[in-house]
C-alpha cells in the first residue's frame, strides 16, 4: 500500500493479499538491512483506516489519533495557546 520513513526506519504497509516473505526478499535485495519486524495493525490503526479512508493526509491522521488519545488538536483551544 505505502512506505513511510519513521525515525530513520522504514515502515511498509502491505495489501491483504501480499505475502510478507516476498516483500522481505525484495527489500533485502535492494538495500542493507539490520532488522525486520512484522507488525499486525492495531485496533486504532483499523479504526483510523475505516474513519478516514485512503484519501486522508498524514496531518488528518495525526489529528484523529491525537483526538482518540484525548490530546489537544490544532482545532482545540489547548493547541493554540
Secondary structure, DSSP 4 states (H G I P E B T S, - for coil): -EEEEETTEEEEE--TT--HHHHHHHHHHHS--S-----PPPHHHHHHHHHH-TT--HHHHHHHHHHHTT---TTSHHHH-
